Amino acid sequence: WKCTGNLHDYILEVSSDGGNTWTEVSAGPTSDDHDSTQDNMTDGTTQITFSPVEATHVRLSGTSSHHWISSLENHFMTVGDVRLYGEKLTQNLALNKPATVKWTANDAAVDASGNNVVNSSDRPVTMANDGINNNFVGNYADFGKDNVRASAYLQIDLEKLSDINSLH
């Protein structure tokens, strides 16, 4: 269902050199189903598969997001239950790994005006990959900033070079 901050469209990038250079591995809509009824809760939820790559870092950018007030769309992003897998791995490589959020335009934790990225204490970035899959009670990361129409991204440090081919 369309929840405030759910990503409509995304760009998924990987880095194999510690976050110095990035390669896009997938981009597009998060779901083909944009039904906003609570009975059909697939919007904003997706499985992204791509050709296997080696990565030390993964970056998920939202290029558009939902808000129940149309004039506030694309102001911030929410992401919950991020799981990364390799072709032959059944363990979640993103589970409890270091995660950060930054502004897409300048790769900083603050925007061009010096405003901090909102990462509220009740929905910190650690909720994006803590392994708890219960987004209906607020277990998701909330980032971006109200009233700032700019893209932000979530970055996860896998702490070692890993083979990956899907994000759930």
C-alpha positions as CSV (number, residue, x, y, z in Angstrom):
1,W,0.0,0.0,0.0
2,K,1.2,3.5,-0.6
3,C,2.8,4.7,2.6
4,T,4.4,8.1,3.1
5,G,8.0,7.8,1.8
6,N,7.7,4.5,0.0
7,L,10.0,4.5,-3.0
8,H,8.2,4.6,-6.4
9,D,11.4,4.6,-8.4
10,Y,15.0,3.7,-7.4
11,I,18.6,3.4,-8.6
12,L,20.7,0.6,-7.1
13,E,24.5,0.9,-7.3
14,V,27.4,-1.1,-6.0
15,S,31.0,-0.3,-5.2
16,S,33.8,-2.9,-5.1
17,D,36.5,-0.5,-4.0
18,G,35.2,0.7,-0.6
19,G,32.7,3.3,-1.9
20,N,35.1,5.3,-4.2
21,T,33.5,4.4,-7.5
22,W,29.9,3.2,-8.2
23,T,28.3,1.1,-10.9
24,E,24.5,1.0,-11.5
25,V,23.2,-2.6,-11.4
26,S,19.5,-1.9,-11.5
27,A,17.0,1.0,-11.8
28,G,13.3,1.4,-12.2
29,P,9.9,1.2,-10.4
30,T,9.8,-0.6,-7.1
31,S,6.5,-2.3,-8.1
32,D,4.3,-2.6,-11.2
33,D,1.3,-2.5,-8.9
34,H,0.5,1.0,-7.6
35,D,-2.8,0.1,-5.9
36,S,-3.2,2.2,-2.9
37,T,-5.6,0.0,-1.0
38,Q,-4.5,-1.5,2.3
39,D,-5.7,-4.9,1.0
40,N,-3.1,-4.9,-1.7
41,M,0.1,-4.0,0.1
42,T,2.7,-4.6,-2.6
43,D,3.5,-1.0,-3.6
44,G,6.9,0.0,-2.3
45,T,7.9,-3.7,-1.9
46,T,10.0,-5.4,-4.4
47,Q,12.7,-7.9,-5.1
48,I,15.5,-6.6,-7.3
49,T,17.7,-9.1,-9.1
50,F,20.7,-8.4,-11.2
51,S,23.7,-10.1,-12.7
52,P,26.1,-11.3,-10.0
53,V,28.6,-8.7,-8.9
54,E,31.3,-8.3,-6.3
55,A,30.6,-5.4,-3.9
56,T,31.9,-3.9,-0.6
57,H,29.1,-1.3,-0.5
58,V,25.5,-1.0,-1.8
59,R,23.7,2.3,-2.4
60,L,19.9,2.6,-2.9
61,S,18.7,6.0,-4.1
62,G,15.1,7.0,-4.4
63,T,14.3,9.0,-7.5
64,S,10.6,9.4,-6.5
65,S,8.6,8.6,-3.4
66,H,5.0,8.7,-2.3
67,H,3.3,11.1,0.2
68,W,-0.4,11.1,0.9
69,I,-0.3,14.9,0.2
70,S,0.7,15.1,-3.4
71,S,2.6,18.4,-3.0
72,L,4.9,16.6,-0.5
73,E,5.8,13.7,-2.8
74,N,9.6,13.1,-3.2
75,H,10.6,14.9,0.0
76,F,11.8,11.9,1.9
77,M,12.3,8.2,1.7
78,T,11.4,5.2,3.9
79,V,13.1,1.9,3.6
80,G,12.6,-1.2,5.8
81,D,13.9,-4.8,5.9
82,V,16.7,-4.4,3.3
83,R,18.2,-7.9,2.6
84,L,21.1,-8.6,0.2
85,Y,21.8,-12.1,-1.1
86,G,24.3,-13.7,-3.4
87,E,23.7,-16.3,-6.1
88,K,24.6,-19.2,-3.8
89,L,24.0,-17.5,-0.4
90,T,21.0,-17.9,1.8
91,Q,22.2,-15.5,4.5
92,N,21.3,-11.8,4.5
93,L,24.6,-10.0,3.8
94,A,23.1,-6.6,4.8
95,L,21.9,-7.7,8.3
96,N,23.1,-5.2,10.9
97,K,25.9,-3.9,8.7
98,P,26.9,-0.2,9.0
99,A,24.3,1.9,7.2
100,T,24.4,5.7,6.4
101,V,22.2,8.1,4.6
102,K,23.4,11.1,2.5
103,W,22.1,13.6,0.0
104,T,22.5,12.5,-3.6
105,A,23.5,15.9,-5.0
106,N,26.6,16.4,-3.0
107,D,27.3,13.1,-1.2
108,A,27.1,14.9,2.2
109,A,25.2,14.3,5.4
110,V,23.9,17.9,5.0
111,D,22.2,19.5,2.0
112,A,23.6,22.6,0.1
113,S,21.9,24.9,2.7
114,G,23.5,23.1,5.6
115,N,20.4,21.3,6.7
116,N,21.0,17.9,8.3
117,V,19.6,14.8,6.7
118,V,16.6,13.9,8.8
119,N,17.2,10.6,10.5
120,S,14.8,10.7,13.4
121,S,15.5,8.9,16.6
122,D,12.2,7.0,16.3
123,R,13.1,5.6,12.8
124,P,16.9,5.6,12.6
125,V,18.8,4.3,9.6
126,T,19.7,1.1,11.5
127,M,16.0,0.0,11.1
128,A,16.6,-0.4,7.4
129,N,18.6,-3.6,7.8
130,D,18.0,-4.8,11.4
131,G,16.2,-8.0,10.2
132,I,12.9,-7.0,11.8
133,N,10.2,-7.3,9.2
134,N,7.3,-5.5,10.8
135,N,6.9,-2.2,9.0
136,F,3.3,-1.7,10.2
137,V,4.4,-0.7,13.6
138,G,7.1,1.7,12.4
139,N,10.1,-0.5,12.0
140,Y,11.7,1.3,9.0
141,A,14.3,3.9,8.3
142,D,13.1,7.4,7.5
143,F,15.5,9.7,5.7
144,G,15.5,12.9,3.7
145,K,14.0,16.1,5.0
146,D,10.5,17.5,5.1
147,N,10.1,20.5,2.8
148,V,13.3,19.8,1.0
149,R,12.7,18.4,-2.5
150,A,16.0,16.5,-2.9
151,S,17.0,12.9,-3.3
152,A,18.8,11.1,-0.6
153,Y,20.3,7.6,-0.6
154,L,20.8,4.7,1.8
155,Q,24.3,3.1,1.8
156,I,25.2,-0.2,3.4
157,D,28.8,-1.2,4.1
158,L,29.1,-5.0,3.6
159,E,32.5,-4.8,5.5
160,K,34.1,-7.1,2.9
161,L,34.0,-8.0,-0.8
162,S,30.9,-10.1,-1.3
163,D,29.2,-11.7,-4.3
164,I,25.6,-10.3,-4.5
165,N,22.8,-10.6,-7.1
166,S,19.6,-9.5,-5.3
167,L,18.1,-7.0,-2.9
168,H,14.8,-7.7,-1.2
